[in-house]
Amino acid sequence: MSQAGESLPISQELLQILACPACKSPVELRGDRLVCQGCGRRYRIEDGIPIMLIDEAELPEAPERTGS
Ligand SMILES: [Zn+2]
């Protein structure tokens, strides 16, 4: 292993060209997920490859109402 420096799961360059497939907004890295700044969908990263698929995205927490 000769990887030095930052331990980001993906490169900044890649991050900058990525956009949410659902709403075309830029995404930001949060932990090991990419989070859409528009709709809030979260995309996971596998082996350095962001899974930018709407079907694979985690939806933002919805204000769900469970009956009381
Ligand atoms: Zn989005």
N, CA, C, O and the ligand as a Tripos MOL2 file, in Angstrom:
@<TRIPOS>MOLECULE
protein
  273   271    69     0     0
PROTEIN
NO_CHARGES

@<TRIPOS>ATOM
      1 N           0.8440   -1.1990    0.0000 N.3       1 MET1
      2 CA          0.0000    0.0000    0.0000 C.3       1 MET1
      3 C           0.8740    1.2420    0.0000 C.2       1 MET1
      4 O           1.6270    1.4700    0.9470 O.2       1 MET1
      5 N           0.7880    2.0100   -1.0030 N.am      2 SER2
      6 CA          1.5850    3.2300   -1.0600 C.3       2 SER2
      7 C           0.6900    4.4530   -1.1650 C.2       2 SER2
      8 O           1.0820    5.4910   -1.6990 O.2       2 SER2
      9 N          -0.5040    4.3070   -0.6510 N.am      3 GLN3
     10 CA         -1.4270    5.4240   -0.7470 C.3       3 GLN3
     11 C          -1.1240    6.4310    0.3540 C.2       3 GLN3
     12 O          -1.1100    6.0900    1.5360 O.2       3 GLN3
     13 N          -0.8870    7.6470   -0.0400 N.am      4 ALA4
     14 CA         -0.5260    8.6550    0.9420 C.3       4 ALA4
     15 C          -1.5700    9.7610    0.9790 C.2       4 ALA4
     16 O          -2.3720    9.9200    0.0580 O.2       4 ALA4
     17 N          -1.5380   10.5030    2.0450 N.am      5 GLY5
     18 CA         -2.3800   11.6870    2.1110 C.3       5 GLY5
     19 C          -3.7980   11.3640    2.5300 C.2       5 GLY5
     20 O          -4.0400   10.5730    3.4420 O.2       5 GLY5
     21 N          -4.7130   11.9890    1.8480 N.am      6 GLU6
     22 CA         -6.1010   11.9170    2.2580 C.3       6 GLU6
     23 C          -6.6480   10.5100    2.0930 C.2       6 GLU6
     24 O          -6.1970    9.7300    1.2550 O.2       6 GLU6
     25 N          -7.6160   10.2260    2.9060 N.am      7 SER7
     26 CA         -8.2140    8.9030    2.8370 C.3       7 SER7
     27 C          -9.6550    8.9990    2.3600 C.2       7 SER7
     28 O         -10.5240    8.2400    2.7880 O.2       7 SER7
     29 N          -9.8840    9.9440    1.4710 N.am      8 LEU8
     30 CA        -11.2290   10.0680    0.9420 C.3       8 LEU8
     31 C         -11.5570    8.8520    0.0880 C.2       8 LEU8
     32 O         -10.7040    8.3390   -0.6370 O.2       8 LEU8
     33 N         -12.7800    8.4050    0.1790 N.am      9 PRO9
     34 CA        -13.1660    7.2360   -0.6260 C.3       9 PRO9
     35 C         -13.1510    7.5130   -2.1180 C.2       9 PRO9
     36 O         -12.9690    6.5930   -2.9160 O.2       9 PRO9
     37 N         -13.3370    8.7540   -2.5020 N.am     10 ILE10
     38 CA        -13.2310    9.1110   -3.9150 C.3      10 ILE10
     39 C         -12.4680   10.4150   -4.0250 C.2      10 ILE10
     40 O         -12.2960   11.1230   -3.0320 O.2      10 ILE10
     41 N         -12.0120   10.7370   -5.2210 N.am     11 SER11
     42 CA        -11.2160   11.9360   -5.3990 C.3      11 SER11
     43 C         -12.1010   13.1750   -5.4740 C.2      11 SER11
     44 O         -13.2750   13.1160   -5.8390 O.2      11 SER11
     45 N         -11.4920   14.2920   -5.1140 N.am     12 GLN12
     46 CA        -12.2210   15.5560   -5.2010 C.3      12 GLN12
     47 C         -12.6370   15.8420   -6.6330 C.2      12 GLN12
     48 O         -13.7220   16.3650   -6.8910 O.2      12 GLN12
     49 N         -11.7510   15.4890   -7.5620 N.am     13 GLU13
     50 CA        -12.0670   15.7480   -8.9750 C.3      13 GLU13
     51 C         -13.3350   15.0180   -9.3920 C.2      13 GLU13
     52 O         -14.2110   15.5680  -10.0590 O.2      13 GLU13
     53 N         -13.3980   13.7640   -8.9740 N.am     14 LEU14
     54 CA        -14.5750   12.9750   -9.3160 C.3      14 LEU14
     55 C         -15.8060   13.5750   -8.6570 C.2      14 LEU14
     56 O         -16.8720   13.6840   -9.2640 O.2      14 LEU14
     57 N         -15.6340   13.9530   -7.4240 N.am     15 LEU15
     58 CA        -16.7530   14.5120   -6.6680 C.3      15 LEU15
     59 C         -17.3360   15.7380   -7.3780 C.2      15 LEU15
     60 O         -18.5490   15.9450   -7.4000 O.2      15 LEU15
     61 N         -16.4570   16.5280   -7.9460 N.am     16 GLN16
     62 CA        -16.9100   17.7780   -8.5570 C.3      16 GLN16
     63 C         -17.7070   17.5630   -9.8420 C.2      16 GLN16
     64 O         -18.5390   18.3940  -10.2060 O.2      16 GLN16
     65 N         -17.4570   16.4670  -10.5160 N.am     17 ILE17
     66 CA        -18.1860   16.2630  -11.7670 C.3      17 ILE17
     67 C         -19.4510   15.4390  -11.5730 C.2      17 ILE17
     68 O         -20.2620   15.2850  -12.4860 O.2      17 ILE17
     69 N         -19.5960   14.9190  -10.3700 N.am     18 LEU18
     70 CA        -20.7810   14.0990  -10.1300 C.3      18 LEU18
     71 C         -21.9970   14.9760   -9.8710 C.2      18 LEU18
     72 O         -21.8950   16.0610   -9.2990 O.2      18 LEU18
     73 N         -23.1210   14.4920  -10.2970 N.am     19 ALA19
     74 CA        -24.3670   15.1770  -10.0010 C.3      19 ALA19
     75 C         -25.4390   14.1430   -9.7300 C.2      19 ALA19
     76 O         -25.3950   13.0200  -10.2320 O.2      19 ALA19
     77 N         -26.3820   14.5430   -8.9410 N.am     20 CYS20
     78 CA        -27.4800   13.6480   -8.6170 C.3      20 CYS20
     79 C         -28.2540   13.2960   -9.8900 C.2      20 CYS20
     80 O         -28.6560   14.1940  -10.6290 O.2      20 CYS20
     81 N         -28.4650   12.0350  -10.1520 N.am     21 PRO21
     82 CA        -29.2020   11.6500  -11.3620 C.3      21 PRO21
     83 C         -30.6800   12.0120  -11.2850 C.2      21 PRO21
     84 O         -31.3720   12.0620  -12.3020 O.2      21 PRO21
     85 N         -31.1450   12.2590  -10.0940 N.am     22 ALA22
     86 CA        -32.5660   12.5470   -9.9300 C.3      22 ALA22
     87 C         -32.8720   14.0210  -10.1790 C.2      22 ALA22
     88 O         -33.8550   14.3530  -10.8420 O.2      22 ALA22
     89 N         -32.0300   14.9000   -9.6450 N.am     23 CYS23
     90 CA        -32.3570   16.3240   -9.7430 C.3      23 CYS23
     91 C         -31.2150   17.1570  -10.2930 C.2      23 CYS23
     92 O         -31.3320   18.3780  -10.4000 O.2      23 CYS23
     93 N         -30.1010   16.5020  -10.6460 N.am     24 LYS24
     94 CA        -28.9570   17.1750  -11.2700 C.3      24 LYS24
     95 C         -28.2400   18.1590  -10.3540 C.2      24 LYS24
     96 O         -27.4640   18.9900  -10.8250 O.2      24 LYS24
     97 N         -28.4870   18.0740   -9.0840 N.am     25 SER25
     98 CA        -27.7900   18.9420   -8.1480 C.3      25 SER25
     99 C         -26.4320   18.3440   -7.8050 C.2      25 SER25
    100 O         -26.2430   17.1320   -7.9140 O.2      25 SER25
    101 N         -25.4860   19.1810   -7.3920 N.am     26 PRO26
    102 CA        -24.1950   18.6560   -6.9440 C.3      26 PRO26
    103 C         -24.3520   17.8170   -5.6890 C.2      26 PRO26
    104 O         -25.3070   17.9600   -4.9250 O.2      26 PRO26
    105 N         -23.3860   16.9440   -5.5070 N.am     27 VAL27
    106 CA        -23.4110   16.1000   -4.3220 C.3      27 VAL27
    107 C         -22.2110   16.4210   -3.4450 C.2      27 VAL27
    108 O         -21.1970   16.9230   -3.9290 O.2      27 VAL27
    109 N         -22.3280   16.1360   -2.1730 N.am     28 GLU28
    110 CA        -21.2120   16.3470   -1.2740 C.3      28 GLU28
    111 C         -20.9240   15.0590   -0.5140 C.2      28 GLU28
    112 O         -21.7940   14.2140   -0.3010 O.2      28 GLU28
    113 N         -19.6690   14.9540   -0.1210 N.am     29 LEU29
    114 CA        -19.2460   13.7560    0.5690 C.3      29 LEU29
    115 C         -19.5300   13.8900    2.0540 C.2      29 LEU29
    116 O         -19.1360   14.8640    2.6950 O.2      29 LEU29
    117 N         -20.2120   12.9050    2.5800 N.am     30 ARG30
    118 CA        -20.4640   12.8850    4.0240 C.3      30 ARG30
    119 C         -20.1730   11.4830    4.5180 C.2      30 ARG30
    120 O         -20.9220   10.5410    4.2580 O.2      30 ARG30
    121 N         -19.0870   11.3710    5.2230 N.am     31 GLY31
    122 CA        -18.6930   10.0400    5.6500 C.3      31 GLY31
    123 C         -18.3460    9.2110    4.4280 C.2      31 GLY31
    124 O         -17.4740    9.5840    3.6430 O.2      31 GLY31
    125 N         -19.0080    8.1210    4.2720 N.am     32 ASP32
    126 CA        -18.7410    7.2730    3.1050 C.3      32 ASP32
    127 C         -19.9120    7.3110    2.1400 C.2      32 ASP32
    128 O         -20.1180    6.3820    1.3590 O.2      32 ASP32
    129 N         -20.6690    8.3830    2.1980 N.am     33 ARG33
    130 CA        -21.8100    8.5280    1.3050 C.3      33 ARG33
    131 C         -21.7090    9.8280    0.5520 C.2      33 ARG33
    132 O         -21.0770   10.7830    1.0060 O.2      33 ARG33
    133 N         -22.3430    9.8560   -0.6140 N.am     34 LEU34
    134 CA        -22.5120   11.1040   -1.3270 C.3      34 LEU34
    135 C         -23.9390   11.5550   -1.0970 C.2      34 LEU34
    136 O         -24.8900   10.8030   -1.3150 O.2      34 LEU34
    137 N         -24.0730   12.7810   -0.6570 N.am     35 VAL35
    138 CA        -25.3970   13.2940   -0.3460 C.3      35 VAL35
    139 C         -25.7340   14.4020   -1.3190 C.2      35 VAL35
    140 O         -24.9700   15.3530   -1.4870 O.2      35 VAL35
    141 N         -26.8840   14.2730   -1.9590 N.am     36 CYS36
    142 CA        -27.3370   15.2830   -2.9040 C.3      36 CYS36
    143 C         -27.7210   16.5490   -2.1510 C.2      36 CYS36
    144 O         -28.4320   16.5090   -1.1460 O.2      36 CYS36
    145 N         -27.2350   17.6690   -2.6610 N.am     37 GLN37
    146 CA        -27.5570   18.9320   -2.0030 C.3      37 GLN37
    147 C         -28.9340   19.4380   -2.4060 C.2      37 GLN37
    148 O         -29.4540   20.3900   -1.8250 O.2      37 GLN37
    149 N         -29.5050   18.8030   -3.3880 N.am     38 GLY38
    150 CA        -30.8340   19.2080   -3.8210 C.3      38 GLY38
    151 C         -31.9220   18.4200   -3.1220 C.2      38 GLY38
    152 O         -32.6880   18.9590   -2.3230 O.2      38 GLY38
    153 N         -31.9810   17.1400   -3.4330 N.am     39 CYS39
    154 CA        -33.0920   16.3290   -2.9320 C.3      39 CYS39
    155 C         -32.7300   15.5230   -1.6980 C.2      39 CYS39
    156 O         -33.6060   14.9400   -1.0600 O.2      39 CYS39
    157 N         -31.4460   15.4830   -1.3550 N.am     40 GLY40
    158 CA        -31.0580   14.8070   -0.1200 C.3      40 GLY40
    159 C         -30.8660   13.3060   -0.2540 C.2      40 GLY40
    160 O         -30.6190   12.6170    0.7360 O.2      40 GLY40
    161 N         -30.9790   12.7960   -1.4740 N.am     41 ARG41
    162 CA        -30.7280   11.3630   -1.6440 C.3      41 ARG41
    163 C         -29.2800   11.0510   -1.2950 C.2      41 ARG41
    164 O         -28.3890   11.8810   -1.4750 O.2      41 ARG41
    165 N         -29.0640    9.8490   -0.7960 N.am     42 ARG42
    166 CA        -27.7020    9.4470   -0.4300 C.3      42 ARG42
    167 C         -27.2670    8.2830   -1.3030 C.2      42 ARG42
    168 O         -27.9890    7.3040   -1.4890 O.2      42 ARG42
    169 N         -26.0640    8.4280   -1.8290 N.am     43 TYR43
    170 CA        -25.5180    7.3970   -2.7070 C.3      43 TYR43
    171 C         -24.3090    6.7670   -2.0440 C.2      43 TYR43
    172 O         -23.4510    7.4690   -1.5090 O.2      43 TYR43
    173 N         -24.2400    5.4660   -2.0760 N.am     44 ARG44
    174 CA        -23.1190    4.8180   -1.4340 C.3      44 ARG44
    175 C         -21.9520    4.6910   -2.4100 C.2      44 ARG44
    176 O         -22.1050    4.8280   -3.6240 O.2      44 ARG44
    177 N         -20.8060    4.4290   -1.8430 N.am     45 ILE45
    178 CA        -19.5860    4.2970   -2.6290 C.3      45 ILE45
    179 C         -19.0470    2.8890   -2.4040 C.2      45 ILE45
    180 O         -18.8450    2.4580   -1.2690 O.2      45 ILE45
    181 N         -18.8240    2.2000   -3.4800 N.am     46 GLU46
    182 CA        -18.2950    0.8470   -3.3750 C.3      46 GLU46
    183 C         -16.9750    0.7580   -4.1110 C.2      46 GLU46
    184 O         -16.9100    0.9720   -5.3220 O.2      46 GLU46
    185 N         -15.9250    0.4410   -3.3740 N.am     47 ASP47
    186 CA        -14.5910    0.3130   -3.9720 C.3      47 ASP47
    187 C         -14.2030    1.5560   -4.7500 C.2      47 ASP47
    188 O         -13.6040    1.4610   -5.8210 O.2      47 ASP47
    189 N         -14.5400    2.7150   -4.2190 N.am     48 GLY48
    190 CA        -14.1670    3.9620   -4.8700 C.3      48 GLY48
    191 C         -15.0970    4.3690   -5.9980 C.2      48 GLY48
    192 O         -14.8890    5.4020   -6.6330 O.2      48 GLY48
    193 N         -16.1070    3.5770   -6.2490 N.am     49 ILE49
    194 CA        -17.0470    3.8950   -7.3250 C.3      49 ILE49
    195 C         -18.3640    4.3440   -6.7170 C.2      49 ILE49
    196 O         -19.0430    3.5650   -6.0480 O.2      49 ILE49
    197 N         -18.7230    5.5940   -6.9470 N.am     50 PRO50
    198 CA        -20.0150    6.0400   -6.4440 C.3      50 PRO50
    199 C         -21.1650    5.3920   -7.2170 C.2      50 PRO50
    200 O         -21.1530    5.3490   -8.4470 O.2      50 PRO50
    201 N         -22.1280    4.9030   -6.5010 N.am     51 ILE51
    202 CA        -23.2740    4.2580   -7.1390 C.3      51 ILE51
    203 C         -24.3450    5.3150   -7.3610 C.2      51 ILE51
    204 O         -25.2380    5.5110   -6.5370 O.2      51 ILE51
    205 N         -24.2290    5.9890   -8.5020 N.am     52 MET52
    206 CA        -25.1420    7.0900   -8.7810 C.3      52 MET52
    207 C         -26.3710    6.5840   -9.5300 C.2      52 MET52
    208 O         -26.5780    6.8950  -10.7030 O.2      52 MET52
    209 N         -27.1550    5.8210   -8.8460 N.am     53 LEU53
    210 CA        -28.3690    5.2720   -9.4370 C.3      53 LEU53
    211 C         -29.5490    5.6350   -8.5550 C.2      53 LEU53
    212 O         -29.5230    5.4540   -7.3380 O.2      53 LEU53
    213 N         -30.5670    6.1440   -9.1900 N.am     54 ILE54
    214 CA        -31.7410    6.5550   -8.4160 C.3      54 ILE54
    215 C         -32.3180    5.3680   -7.6600 C.2      54 ILE54
    216 O         -32.7340    5.4890   -6.5080 O.2      54 ILE54
    217 N         -32.3340    4.2370   -8.3180 N.am     55 ASP55
    218 CA        -32.9020    3.0480   -7.6830 C.3      55 ASP55
    219 C         -32.1050    2.5910   -6.4730 C.2      55 ASP55
    220 O         -32.6450    1.9760   -5.5530 O.2      55 ASP55
    221 N         -30.8130    2.8990   -6.4840 N.am     56 GLU56
    222 CA        -29.9490    2.4530   -5.3890 C.3      56 GLU56
    223 C         -29.8230    3.4950   -4.2860 C.2      56 GLU56
    224 O         -29.2670    3.2140   -3.2240 O.2      56 GLU56
    225 N         -30.3270    4.6720   -4.5290 N.am     57 ALA57
    226 CA        -30.1550    5.7470   -3.5680 C.3      57 ALA57
    227 C         -31.0020    5.5280   -2.3270 C.2      57 ALA57
    228 O         -32.0690    4.9140   -2.3590 O.2      57 ALA57
    229 N         -30.4760    6.0610   -1.2340 N.am     58 GLU58
    230 CA        -31.2710    6.0600   -0.0160 C.3      58 GLU58
    231 C         -32.0240    7.3730    0.0480 C.2      58 GLU58
    232 O         -31.4300    8.4420   -0.0870 O.2      58 GLU58
    233 N         -33.2890    7.2980    0.2460 N.am     59 LEU59
    234 CA        -34.0830    8.5130    0.2950 C.3      59 LEU59
    235 C         -33.8520    9.2400    1.6140 C.2      59 LEU59
    236 O         -33.5820    8.6160    2.6400 O.2      59 LEU59
    237 N         -33.9600   10.5460    1.5740 N.am     60 PRO60
    238 CA        -33.8290   11.2970    2.8260 C.3      60 PRO60
    239 C         -34.9550   10.9300    3.7740 C.2      60 PRO60
    240 O         -36.0190   10.4530    3.3760 O.2      60 PRO60
    241 N         -34.6760   11.1700    5.0270 N.am     61 GLU61
    242 CA        -35.6870   10.8250    6.0120 C.3      61 GLU61
    243 C         -36.9610   11.6070    5.7690 C.2      61 GLU61
    244 O         -36.9620   12.8380    5.7610 O.2      61 GLU61
    245 N         -38.0160   10.8950    5.5770 N.am     62 ALA62
    246 CA        -39.2760   11.5600    5.3360 C.3      62 ALA62
    247 C         -39.9640   11.8290    6.6620 C.2      62 ALA62
    248 O         -39.8630   11.0400    7.6010 O.2      62 ALA62
    249 N         -40.6470   12.9270    6.7240 N.am     63 PRO63
    250 CA        -41.4040   13.2230    7.9380 C.3      63 PRO63
    251 C         -42.5770   12.2680    8.0480 C.2      63 PRO63
    252 O         -43.7120   12.5760    7.6850 O.2      63 PRO63
    253 N         -42.2540   11.1240    8.5530 N.am     64 GLU64
    254 CA        -43.2580   10.0580    8.5770 C.3      64 GLU64
    255 C         -44.0860   10.1450    9.8540 C.2      64 GLU64
    256 O         -43.5740   10.4240   10.9380 O.2      64 GLU64
    257 N         -45.3170    9.9070    9.6960 N.am     65 ARG65
    258 CA        -46.1670    9.9790   10.8810 C.3      65 ARG65
    259 C         -46.7120    8.5990   11.2080 C.2      65 ARG65
    260 O         -47.5200    8.0280   10.4750 O.2      65 ARG65
    261 N         -46.2600    8.1130   12.2810 N.am     66 THR66
    262 CA        -46.8150    6.8360   12.7210 C.3      66 THR66
    263 C         -47.9140    7.1510   13.7340 C.2      66 THR66
    264 O         -47.7310    7.9250   14.6740 O.2      66 THR66
    265 N         -49.0010    6.5500   13.5110 N.am     67 GLY67
    266 CA        -50.1540    6.8530   14.3560 C.3      67 GLY67
    267 C         -49.8500    6.6640   15.8290 C.2      67 GLY67
    268 O         -49.1610    5.7230   16.2230 O.2      67 GLY67
    269 N         -50.3590    7.5460   16.6120 N.am     68 SER68
    270 CA        -50.1000    7.4520   18.0460 C.3      68 SER68
    271 C         -51.3530    6.9200   18.7470 C.2      68 SER68
    272 O         -51.3570    6.7610   19.9670 O.2      68 SER68
    273 ZN        -30.8890   15.0620   -5.9660 Zn       69 ZN69
@<TRIPOS>BOND
     1     1     2 1
     2     2     3 1
     3     3     4 2
     4     3     5 am
     5     5     6 1
     6     6     7 1
     7     7     8 2
     8     7     9 am
     9     9    10 1
    10    10    11 1
    11    11    12 2
    12    11    13 am
    13    13    14 1
    14    14    15 1
    15    15    16 2
    16    15    17 am
    17    17    18 1
    18    18    19 1
    19    19    20 2
    20    19    21 am
    21    21    22 1
    22    22    23 1
    23    23    24 2
    24    23    25 am
    25    25    26 1
    26    26    27 1
    27    27    28 2
    28    27    29 am
    29    29    30 1
    30    30    31 1
    31    31    32 2
    32    31    33 am
    33    33    34 1
    34    34    35 1
    35    35    36 2
    36    35    37 am
    37    37    38 1
    38    38    39 1
    39    39    40 2
    40    39    41 am
    41    41    42 1
    42    42    43 1
    43    43    44 2
    44    43    45 am
    45    45    46 1
    46    46    47 1
    47    47    48 2
    48    47    49 am
    49    49    50 1
    50    50    51 1
    51    51    52 2
    52    51    53 am
    53    53    54 1
    54    54    55 1
    55    55    56 2
    56    55    57 am
    57    57    58 1
    58    58    59 1
    59    59    60 2
    60    59    61 am
    61    61    62 1
    62    62    63 1
    63    63    64 2
    64    63    65 am
    65    65    66 1
    66    66    67 1
    67    67    68 2
    68    67    69 am
    69    69    70 1
    70    70    71 1
    71    71    72 2
    72    71    73 am
    73    73    74 1
    74    74    75 1
    75    75    76 2
    76    75    77 am
    77    77    78 1
    78    78    79 1
    79    79    80 2
    80    79    81 am
    81    81    82 1
    82    82    83 1
    83    83    84 2
    84    83    85 am
    85    85    86 1
    86    86    87 1
    87    87    88 2
    88    87    89 am
    89    89    90 1
    90    90    91 1
    91    91    92 2
    92    91    93 am
    93    93    94 1
    94    94    95 1
    95    95    96 2
    96    95    97 am
    97    97    98 1
    98    98    99 1
    99    99   100 2
   100    99   101 am
   101   101   102 1
   102   102   103 1
   103   103   104 2
   104   103   105 am
   105   105   106 1
   106   106   107 1
   107   107   108 2
   108   107   109 am
   109   109   110 1
   110   110   111 1
   111   111   112 2
   112   111   113 am
   113   113   114 1
   114   114   115 1
   115   115   116 2
   116   115   117 am
   117   117   118 1
   118   118   119 1
   119   119   120 2
   120   119   121 am
   121   121   122 1
   122   122   123 1
   123   123   124 2
   124   123   125 am
   125   125   126 1
   126   126   127 1
   127   127   128 2
   128   127   129 am
   129   129   130 1
   130   130   131 1
   131   131   132 2
   132   131   133 am
   133   133   134 1
   134   134   135 1
   135   135   136 2
   136   135   137 am
   137   137   138 1
   138   138   139 1
   139   139   140 2
   140   139   141 am
   141   141   142 1
   142   142   143 1
   143   143   144 2
   144   143   145 am
   145   145   146 1
   146   146   147 1
   147   147   148 2
   148   147   149 am
   149   149   150 1
   150   150   151 1
   151   151   152 2
   152   151   153 am
   153   153   154 1
   154   154   155 1
   155   155   156 2
   156   155   157 am
   157   157   158 1
   158   158   159 1
   159   159   160 2
   160   159   161 am
   161   161   162 1
   162   162   163 1
   163   163   164 2
   164   163   165 am
   165   165   166 1
   166   166   167 1
   167   167   168 2
   168   167   169 am
   169   169   170 1
   170   170   171 1
   171   171   172 2
   172   171   173 am
   173   173   174 1
   174   174   175 1
   175   175   176 2
   176   175   177 am
   177   177   178 1
   178   178   179 1
   179   179   180 2
   180   179   181 am
   181   181   182 1
   182   182   183 1
   183   183   184 2
   184   183   185 am
   185   185   186 1
   186   186   187 1
   187   187   188 2
   188   187   189 am
   189   189   190 1
   190   190   191 1
   191   191   192 2
   192   191   193 am
   193   193   194 1
   194   194   195 1
   195   195   196 2
   196   195   197 am
   197   197   198 1
   198   198   199 1
   199   199   200 2
   200   199   201 am
   201   201   202 1
   202   202   203 1
   203   203   204 2
   204   203   205 am
   205   205   206 1
   206   206   207 1
   207   207   208 2
   208   207   209 am
   209   209   210 1
   210   210   211 1
   211   211   212 2
   212   211   213 am
   213   213   214 1
   214   214   215 1
   215   215   216 2
   216   215   217 am
   217   217   218 1
   218   218   219 1
   219   219   220 2
   220   219   221 am
   221   221   222 1
   222   222   223 1
   223   223   224 2
   224   223   225 am
   225   225   226 1
   226   226   227 1
   227   227   228 2
   228   227   229 am
   229   229   230 1
   230   230   231 1
   231   231   232 2
   232   231   233 am
   233   233   234 1
   234   234   235 1
   235   235   236 2
   236   235   237 am
   237   237   238 1
   238   238   239 1
   239   239   240 2
   240   239   241 am
   241   241   242 1
   242   242   243 1
   243   243   244 2
   244   243   245 am
   245   245   246 1
   246   246   247 1
   247   247   248 2
   248   247   249 am
   249   249   250 1
   250   250   251 1
   251   251   252 2
   252   251   253 am
   253   253   254 1
   254   254   255 1
   255   255   256 2
   256   255   257 am
   257   257   258 1
   258   258   259 1
   259   259   260 2
   260   259   261 am
   261   261   262 1
   262   262   263 1
   263   263   264 2
   264   263   265 am
   265   265   266 1
   266   266   267 1
   267   267   268 2
   268   267   269 am
   269   269   270 1
   270   270   271 1
   271   271   272 2
@<TRIPOS>SUBSTRUCTURE
     1 MET1         2 RESIDUE 1 A MET
     2 SER2         6 RESIDUE 1 A SER
     3 GLN3        10 RESIDUE 1 A GLN
     4 ALA4        14 RESIDUE 1 A ALA
     5 GLY5        18 RESIDUE 1 A GLY
     6 GLU6        22 RESIDUE 1 A GLU
     7 SER7        26 RESIDUE 1 A SER
     8 LEU8        30 RESIDUE 1 A LEU
     9 PRO9        34 RESIDUE 1 A PRO
    10 ILE10       38 RESIDUE 1 A ILE
    11 SER11       42 RESIDUE 1 A SER
    12 GLN12       46 RESIDUE 1 A GLN
    13 GLU13       50 RESIDUE 1 A GLU
    14 LEU14       54 RESIDUE 1 A LEU
    15 LEU15       58 RESIDUE 1 A LEU
    16 GLN16       62 RESIDUE 1 A GLN
    17 ILE17       66 RESIDUE 1 A ILE
    18 LEU18       70 RESIDUE 1 A LEU
    19 ALA19       74 RESIDUE 1 A ALA
    20 CYS20       78 RESIDUE 1 A CYS
    21 PRO21       82 RESIDUE 1 A PRO
    22 ALA22       86 RESIDUE 1 A ALA
    23 CYS23       90 RESIDUE 1 A CYS
    24 LYS24       94 RESIDUE 1 A LYS
    25 SER25       98 RESIDUE 1 A SER
    26 PRO26      102 RESIDUE 1 A PRO
    27 VAL27      106 RESIDUE 1 A VAL
    28 GLU28      110 RESIDUE 1 A GLU
    29 LEU29      114 RESIDUE 1 A LEU
    30 ARG30      118 RESIDUE 1 A ARG
    31 GLY31      122 RESIDUE 1 A GLY
    32 ASP32      126 RESIDUE 1 A ASP
    33 ARG33      130 RESIDUE 1 A ARG
    34 LEU34      134 RESIDUE 1 A LEU
    35 VAL35      138 RESIDUE 1 A VAL
    36 CYS36      142 RESIDUE 1 A CYS
    37 GLN37      146 RESIDUE 1 A GLN
    38 GLY38      150 RESIDUE 1 A GLY
    39 CYS39      154 RESIDUE 1 A CYS
    40 GLY40      158 RESIDUE 1 A GLY
    41 ARG41      162 RESIDUE 1 A ARG
    42 ARG42      166 RESIDUE 1 A ARG
    43 TYR43      170 RESIDUE 1 A TYR
    44 ARG44      174 RESIDUE 1 A ARG
    45 ILE45      178 RESIDUE 1 A ILE
    46 GLU46      182 RESIDUE 1 A GLU
    47 ASP47      186 RESIDUE 1 A ASP
    48 GLY48      190 RESIDUE 1 A GLY
    49 ILE49      194 RESIDUE 1 A ILE
    50 PRO50      198 RESIDUE 1 A PRO
    51 ILE51      202 RESIDUE 1 A ILE
    52 MET52      206 RESIDUE 1 A MET
    53 LEU53      210 RESIDUE 1 A LEU
    54 ILE54      214 RESIDUE 1 A ILE
    55 ASP55      218 RESIDUE 1 A ASP
    56 GLU56      222 RESIDUE 1 A GLU
    57 ALA57      226 RESIDUE 1 A ALA
    58 GLU58      230 RESIDUE 1 A GLU
    59 LEU59      234 RESIDUE 1 A LEU
    60 PRO60      238 RESIDUE 1 A PRO
    61 GLU61      242 RESIDUE 1 A GLU
    62 ALA62      246 RESIDUE 1 A ALA
    63 PRO63      250 RESIDUE 1 A PRO
    64 GLU64      254 RESIDUE 1 A GLU
    65 ARG65      258 RESIDUE 1 A ARG
    66 THR66      262 RESIDUE 1 A THR
    67 GLY67      266 RESIDUE 1 A GLY
    68 SER68      270 RESIDUE 1 A SER
    69 ZN69       273 GROUP 0 **** ****
